Amino acid sequence: MNFLNKFRTKIGSMLLSSKLKSRNRELRAIGLNKAQSLGIVFDASDKKNHRLIKECLKSFPNTLSVNAIGYYPNPKMDNDYISDKSWYFFSSKECNFFFQPDSKYIEEFCNQKFDVLLVIDTYYHFPIEWISSMSLAGFKAGKSGSYDKLLDFMIDIKENSVERLLHELTHYLGNLNC
């Protein structure tokens, strides 16, 4: 990351911190087996991630309402990324100068009070941090590391594998009896 992008991200983080002061989120731990709604924020730069998440969701009950947002870090997205009612994809082109997502759909997603929000990112992308931080989800889970300050439940995995992260999250959150 070059100096200008680091500076823009730093300013974006400060703006995010000031916005978070006015957001009130009610923390409530809940397992995936009892959740009614699920939000997913993920890194869509690898098409395999999208496929893995869809396969993982097949193991959840049909009554679970799922909304997902995929972030594609390049300005020009491939034609394979098509948004619909429950899946939304956005690129860095849809972020402002300080890398904050600027979309009505993302604003609505952040205001939705999901039972569980899964942050599926094995690296770090500021737009994913922004969405995850602004979300009013009752319980936020993801990989330990870059997103620790905003997560309620963290999985520490050594390998940067989305497949492993999904497996661990579904295993431990599926067994959570809250």
ZAFI-282115 format. One line per field, with one value per residue: chain; x, y, z of N, C-alpha, C in turn. Coordinates in steps of 0.1 Angstrom, whole numbers. Layout:
// residues N
mol <- [A|...]
n_X <- [X|...]
n_Y <- [Y|...]
n_Z <- [Z|...]
ca_X <- [X|...]
ca_Y <- [Y|...]
ca_Z <- [Z|...]
c_X <- [X|...]
c_Y <- [Y|...]
c_Z <- [Z|...]
***
This chain:
// residues 178
mol <- [A|A|A|A|A|A|A|A|A|A|A|A|A|A|A|A|A|A|A|A|A|A|A|A|A|A|A|A|A|A|A|A|A|A|A|A|A|A|A|A|A|A|A|A|A|A|A|A|A|A|A|A|A|A|A|A|A|A|A|A|A|A|A|A|A|A|A|A|A|A|A|A|A|A|A|A|A|A|A|A|A|A|A|A|A|A|A|A|A|A|A|A|A|A|A|A|A|A|A|A|A|A|A|A|A|A|A|A|A|A|A|A|A|A|A|A|A|A|A|A|A|A|A|A|A|A|A|A|A|A|A|A|A|A|A|A|A|A|A|A|A|A|A|A|A|A|A|A|A|A|A|A|A|A|A|A|A|A|A|A|A|A|A|A|A|A|A|A|A|A|A|A|A|A|A|A|A|A]
n_X <- [9|6|19|0|-24|-23|-25|-51|-66|-61|-73|-99|-104|-104|-127|-146|-144|-155|-181|-190|-195|-220|-236|-256|-255|-270|-256|-259|-253|-256|-262|-256|-276|-298|-303|-321|-317|-290|-261|-235|-203|-178|-147|-146|-127|-116|-131|-137|-142|-169|-183|-176|-189|-216|-219|-215|-237|-258|-259|-273|-304|-334|-351|-335|-328|-307|-283|-258|-227|-203|-170|-151|-119|-108|-112|-127|-151|-155|-177|-189|-199|-229|-254|-282|-314|-305|-277|-251|-227|-198|-174|-141|-145|-170|-166|-158|-133|-119|-121|-145|-175|-201|-231|-266|-277|-257|-258|-284|-280|-262|-278|-296|-307|-292|-291|-267|-235|-212|-179|-160|-131|-98|-77|-70|-93|-102|-129|-145|-140|-152|-180|-185|-180|-199|-223|-253|-256|-264|-245|-212|-188|-157|-124|-96|-74|-69|-95|-102|-110|-137|-151|-171|-168|-140|-120|-90|-70|-43|-37|-44|-71|-102|-120|-113|-117|-145|-154|-145|-159|-187|-187|-181|-199|-222|-224|-228|-247|-267]
n_Y <- [-12|21|54|74|60|48|70|80|58|60|85|78|58|74|90|70|61|84|83|60|66|76|54|28|-3|-34|-59|-93|-126|-154|-186|-201|-221|-211|-186|-162|-144|-137|-120|-114|-104|-102|-109|-105|-109|-132|-156|-181|-178|-168|-190|-209|-198|-199|-227|-234|-222|-238|-257|-246|-239|-236|-215|-195|-162|-146|-122|-109|-92|-86|-75|-62|-55|-42|-15|-21|-45|-80|-97|-117|-111|-106|-88|-94|-98|-107|-108|-87|-69|-49|-25|-10|13|23|35|62|89|83|56|47|29|39|36|31|6|-6|10|4|-23|-21|-9|-29|-52|-78|-112|-126|-116|-125|-121|-126|-126|-130|-114|-80|-54|-21|-11|-34|-35|-11|-15|-37|-26|-6|-20|-30|-55|-81|-100|-104|-122|-135|-138|-138|-111|-85|-75|-75|-56|-50|-74|-98|-125|-145|-164|-181|-188|-203|-205|-187|-192|-192|-213|-229|-210|-206|-232|-235|-213|-221|-245|-238|-217|-230|-247|-231|-224|-202]
n_Z <- [0|-9|2|-1|-1|24|40|32|42|69|75|68|88|111|105|105|132|145|135|146|173|175|169|182|193|201|218|215|221|200|186|154|149|161|151|132|112|90|82|58|51|28|11|-22|-42|-51|-70|-60|-33|-32|-42|-22|0|-8|-9|17|29|22|41|62|79|59|67|76|70|47|39|18|13|-11|-15|-40|-47|-69|-93|-116|-121|-127|-151|-138|-114|-102|-88|-66|-49|-24|-25|-29|-47|-47|-59|-55|-68|-60|-36|-15|-14|9|11|21|18|-5|-9|-12|-7|9|31|40|46|67|87|92|116|120|133|134|121|97|91|65|56|49|47|47|42|40|33|40|67|74|68|85|110|111|111|126|137|160|168|160|140|130|115|136|141|119|123|150|169|163|163|180|183|177|155|155|130|114|87|57|47|32|31|53|74|71|78|104|117|112|126|153|159|153|173|195|222|229]
ca_X <- [0|15|18|-13|-35|-22|-31|-65|-72|-60|-84|-112|-105|-108|-141|-154|-145|-164|-195|-194|-199|-235|-243|-259|-257|-273|-249|-266|-247|-266|-256|-262|-287|-310|-304|-332|-311|-275|-254|-222|-194|-167|-138|-150|-117|-114|-145|-138|-149|-183|-188|-175|-199|-229|-220|-217|-251|-267|-260|-281|-319|-340|-358|-326|-327|-293|-279|-244|-221|-190|-162|-141|-110|-104|-123|-135|-155|-158|-191|-194|-205|-242|-262|-297|-320|-298|-263|-247|-213|-194|-160|-135|-151|-181|-161|-154|-119|-114|-124|-158|-185|-211|-242|-278|-278|-248|-264|-295|-274|-256|-289|-304|-303|-290|-287|-253|-228|-200|-169|-152|-119|-86|-67|-76|-98|-109|-144|-151|-140|-162|-193|-186|-181|-212|-234|-260|-258|-263|-233|-202|-178|-148|-110|-88|-64|-72|-108|-104|-117|-151|-157|-175|-163|-129|-114|-76|-65|-29|-36|-53|-80|-116|-126|-110|-124|-160|-156|-144|-170|-199|-186|-182|-211|-233|-225|-230|-261|-271]
ca_Y <- [0|33|64|81|51|46|83|80|48|65|95|70|52|85|93|58|62|94|79|49|72|78|41|20|-17|-43|-71|-105|-138|-163|-196|-202|-229|-203|-173|-160|-137|-137|-110|-118|-94|-110|-105|-112|-108|-146|-162|-193|-174|-167|-204|-216|-193|-205|-241|-234|-218|-249|-265|-239|-241|-227|-204|-184|-151|-143|-111|-109|-81|-89|-64|-65|-44|-35|-6|-27|-58|-90|-98|-128|-106|-100|-86|-97|-93|-110|-108|-74|-68|-35|-24|2|25|27|40|76|92|77|42|44|26|49|30|30|-8|-8|18|-4|-35|-17|-6|-41|-58|-93|-119|-128|-111|-132|-113|-136|-119|-135|-104|-68|-44|-11|-11|-45|-31|0|-22|-46|-18|2|-29|-31|-69|-84|-108|-104|-132|-136|-143|-130|-104|-72|-70|-79|-45|-49|-87|-104|-139|-146|-177|-179|-198|-200|-204|-177|-200|-189|-226|-232|-200|-210|-245|-232|-205|-228|-255|-232|-209|-239|-254|-221|-225|-190]
ca_Z <- [0|-10|12|-2|3|39|46|30|51|83|77|68|101|120|102|110|147|149|132|155|185|175|166|194|189|212|217|220|215|195|177|140|150|166|144|122|101|89|73|55|44|23|1|-35|-52|-56|-73|-52|-20|-34|-43|-9|9|-12|-5|32|33|20|53|72|77|49|74|78|60|44|30|17|5|-15|-19|-51|-45|-81|-98|-127|-117|-137|-153|-130|-101|-104|-75|-66|-37|-11|-27|-34|-50|-50|-61|-49|-75|-52|-23|-16|-14|21|10|27|8|-7|-16|-5|-3|20|42|45|52|80|96|94|128|118|145|133|110|95|83|58|49|55|46|53|33|49|31|48|81|76|68|96|121|111|111|139|140|174|171|149|141|119|117|145|134|116|127|164|177|160|164|193|184|167|152|152|121|109|72|52|38|34|34|67|82|71|85|119|121|113|136|167|160|152|186|205|228|236]
c_X <- [9|11|4|-25|-35|-28|-46|-72|-72|-71|-97|-114|-110|-123|-150|-155|-155|-179|-200|-199|-214|-243|-244|-263|-260|-266|-257|-260|-258|-259|-263|-275|-300|-312|-315|-327|-296|-270|-240|-215|-182|-159|-141|-139|-113|-128|-147|-145|-164|-189|-187|-186|-213|-230|-222|-231|-261|-269|-269|-296|-324|-347|-348|-325|-313|-292|-264|-239|-207|-182|-151|-132|-105|-115|-132|-138|-157|-173|-197|-202|-218|-250|-276|-302|-312|-283|-260|-232|-209|-179|-154|-140|-163|-178|-157|-139|-112|-118|-137|-168|-196|-222|-254|-280|-270|-253|-276|-290|-269|-267|-298|-298|-302|-287|-272|-247|-215|-191|-159|-142|-107|-74|-73|-80|-106|-124|-151|-151|-151|-176|-195|-188|-194|-224|-240|-263|-256|-250|-224|-191|-170|-134|-103|-77|-68|-85|-112|-113|-132|-158|-160|-170|-153|-124|-100|-72|-52|-29|-47|-62|-94|-124|-125|-117|-139|-163|-155|-155|-183|-199|-188|-195|-223|-235|-227|-245|-264|-285]
c_Y <- [12|43|71|72|48|59|83|70|53|76|88|63|62|89|82|59|73|91|68|54|74|65|33|6|-25|-56|-83|-118|-148|-173|-196|-211|-222|-190|-174|-153|-137|-127|-115|-107|-102|-104|-113|-112|-121|-152|-174|-190|-174|-181|-211|-211|-198|-219|-242|-231|-229|-258|-259|-241|-231|-215|-193|-174|-146|-132|-111|-97|-86|-77|-69|-53|-36|-26|-12|-42|-67|-91|-109|-124|-99|-99|-90|-92|-96|-110|-94|-74|-54|-35|-12|14|31|32|55|77|85|63|38|41|36|44|29|16|-11|-1|10|-17|-32|-14|-18|-48|-74|-99|-122|-122|-118|-123|-123|-129|-124|-125|-91|-58|-34|-10|-22|-41|-20|-6|-29|-37|-10|-7|-30|-46|-72|-92|-108|-114|-132|-141|-133|-123|-89|-66|-73|-69|-45|-63|-91|-118|-140|-160|-174|-191|-194|-198|-194|-184|-197|-202|-230|-223|-203|-222|-242|-224|-213|-239|-249|-224|-219|-246|-244|-222|-213|-186]
c_Z <- [0|1|12|3|18|46|44|40|65|85|77|81|112|118|107|125|152|146|142|169|186|171|179|189|201|210|223|213|211|185|164|140|155|159|133|110|102|78|70|47|40|12|-12|-45|-58|-58|-64|-39|-21|-35|-30|1|5|-8|10|36|31|32|64|69|66|55|77|67|59|35|30|9|2|-20|-29|-51|-58|-86|-108|-123|-129|-139|-145|-118|-104|-91|-77|-53|-24|-13|-34|-36|-53|-52|-55|-56|-68|-38|-25|-15|-2|22|18|17|7|-16|-7|1|9|33|49|52|66|91|99|107|127|132|145|120|109|86|78|50|56|54|52|42|41|46|39|63|84|77|81|109|122|112|126|143|154|178|159|150|129|123|126|137|132|121|141|171|174|161|178|195|173|167|148|143|116|94|68|42|42|38|48|77|83|79|100|124|122|123|150|169|160|166|198|209|236|231]
***
